[in-house]
Amino acid sequence: MSDKLCLTRDEIKAMARSPLKERQLRFLRQNGIRHYIDGKGWPVVLRAAVGADPEPPPQPKVPKWQPNKA
């Protein structure tokens, strides 16, 4: 699974302020944060569910326009 699509376990741990999966799940349910549980019982949160966008794509540098008759 891509790290850019989902929050990492460390990010979820920091958000829920708990390393325990039961407390993390309780935190997500109480705050209405959409999530699902993976095969090992850990919560998985999509970045779109919390509004955390990954870094924006770099914008190409466009040279400043100057007239030829300067």
Buried (B, 14 or more C-beta within 10 A) or exposed (E): EEEEEBBEBEBBBEBBEBEEBEEBBBBBEEEEBEBEEEEEEEBBBBBEBBEEEEEEEEEEEEEEEEEEEE
